[in-house]
């Protein structure tokens, strides 16, 4: 017997309809690329998104067509997402930090018919245009006064483009399983892989992220997504904010500590989300300016593990820090590190110990860890194995790729090695390819990196395994010092000694001016291994 409830499809258009209806005057604030701070609201976002959809349809964009966006977090980018999906097309977020050859490859692989881009990326697109035969038109996300001269095919400013329609449009009635968004992974080897989100998966993921144990959004909240919309579905914040009526503060292209602090203070931001490198810049600014955020209550850190020292610094300022772990294939968030009641009374080091974990899975995500033979391992906080996931917003295949990616139980292998404790908290030990096997035992590069960054003179750290004649592999620590600091290798090792097993201590420390990163800001261990492939460690 089936239930007798209405068949109300979970569509992205429903989100902006709700935001405009119930929270229409709630602000969307952007530090624009042109300079001034721009203010609009959810009612206006919806009205202009309808014009985007209408204009796309006039230009011949059909349901299922891909429309690329190459842009920072702005109100126009937000309008584009809702307009594209409302017309039944698929927004394809292109990461400008990728190598130009990769950008060309993914646009062609996605077969994007149109590109909507910020003016700051016009030169990049011009250099690639001859390789992008699938693109029929370029729309520059600006107005006529700021439209750059360009030879891009059928180029037009966004404001002139949507100015030719009146917005008298009705969102398309779609199956909730229809494709809505496309985001490519930023793998360090081989071509990026396309993850194709549906309306249903985006809506369910956004509901999970808005919950109190996650972003904790409400109509009284003001959220600053420093995580870019071109990376990992923007952690669903572009959907969770209007879904709850939270004020949305978009940073544009300025992500330095001073600019982020200014937005937090002037706009009363209560929650912010981004990668550790951004929050490291904010901490440096707060220290130099002797400033303190007055409204910020919650900081979500993802993309990489936050060093223990960073968590401690923000918590001393009265700001709760939560890890978010996930990946593009998970829409992207798979766990959030808020404290369950059984752990809420913890204080001091015990509390920070839990905060350093990646947290527990929200509803709609299932997890398991497996051993070398694929057997399930216990949730005891000690047994570590491959972390695998399943759920309503987890990929079951890659776009235009027939390679199976799920195991016999329907779980996706994340490539991470992890433990899960009795409370359900995940701790990522390492990427499976980055674990260091020394004398038959495993060493976590992540734990060593986070410990090294706690040294007062170290800005960034990376650990890789180097071949060793006796132990097979031993860890090499590579560090970037803070400005005007010259840490000695022996001093760094002395700082780390006693905080980990003695045999985990790196055999050598190399001081460098910078570390290689991927397009999403993560440490590029592949490149780092290439740079140190001639490194030799002492035999003793």
Secondary structure as GFF3:
##gff-version 3
##sequence-region A 1 540
A	DSSP	alpha_helix	12	22	.	.	.	ID=ss1
A	DSSP	beta_strand	27	31	.	.	.	ID=ss2
A	DSSP	beta_strand	37	41	.	.	.	ID=ss3
A	DSSP	alpha_helix	42	58	.	.	.	ID=ss4
A	DSSP	beta_strand	66	70	.	.	.	ID=ss5
A	DSSP	alpha_helix	75	86	.	.	.	ID=ss6
A	DSSP	beta_strand	90	93	.	.	.	ID=ss7
A	DSSP	alpha_helix	100	110	.	.	.	ID=ss8
A	DSSP	beta_strand	114	117	.	.	.	ID=ss9
A	DSSP	three_ten_helix	119	121	.	.	.	ID=ss10
A	DSSP	alpha_helix	122	128	.	.	.	ID=ss11
A	DSSP	three_ten_helix	129	131	.	.	.	ID=ss12
A	DSSP	beta_strand	137	140	.	.	.	ID=ss13
A	DSSP	three_ten_helix	144	146	.	.	.	ID=ss14
A	DSSP	beta_strand	156	157	.	.	.	ID=ss15
A	DSSP	alpha_helix	158	162	.	.	.	ID=ss16
A	DSSP	beta_strand	179	184	.	.	.	ID=ss17
A	DSSP	beta_strand	194	198	.	.	.	ID=ss18
A	DSSP	alpha_helix	199	210	.	.	.	ID=ss19
A	DSSP	beta_strand	222	225	.	.	.	ID=ss20
A	DSSP	three_ten_helix	232	236	.	.	.	ID=ss21
A	DSSP	alpha_helix	237	244	.	.	.	ID=ss22
A	DSSP	beta_strand	247	250	.	.	.	ID=ss23
A	DSSP	alpha_helix	257	267	.	.	.	ID=ss24
A	DSSP	beta_strand	271	275	.	.	.	ID=ss25
A	DSSP	alpha_helix	276	289	.	.	.	ID=ss26
A	DSSP	beta_strand	298	302	.	.	.	ID=ss27
A	DSSP	alpha_helix	308	316	.	.	.	ID=ss28
A	DSSP	beta_strand	320	327	.	.	.	ID=ss29
A	DSSP	three_ten_helix	328	330	.	.	.	ID=ss30
A	DSSP	beta_strand	332	336	.	.	.	ID=ss31
A	DSSP	three_ten_helix	341	343	.	.	.	ID=ss32
A	DSSP	alpha_helix	348	355	.	.	.	ID=ss33
A	DSSP	beta_strand	365	370	.	.	.	ID=ss34
A	DSSP	beta_strand	385	391	.	.	.	ID=ss35
A	DSSP	beta_strand	412	420	.	.	.	ID=ss36
A	DSSP	beta_strand	426	431	.	.	.	ID=ss37
A	DSSP	beta_strand	436	438	.	.	.	ID=ss38
A	DSSP	beta_strand	441	443	.	.	.	ID=ss39
A	DSSP	alpha_helix	445	453	.	.	.	ID=ss40
A	DSSP	beta_strand	458	468	.	.	.	ID=ss41
A	DSSP	beta_strand	472	481	.	.	.	ID=ss42
A	DSSP	alpha_helix	489	496	.	.	.	ID=ss43
A	DSSP	three_ten_helix	502	504	.	.	.	ID=ss44
A	DSSP	beta_strand	508	512	.	.	.	ID=ss45
A	DSSP	alpha_helix	525	531	.	.	.	ID=ss46
###
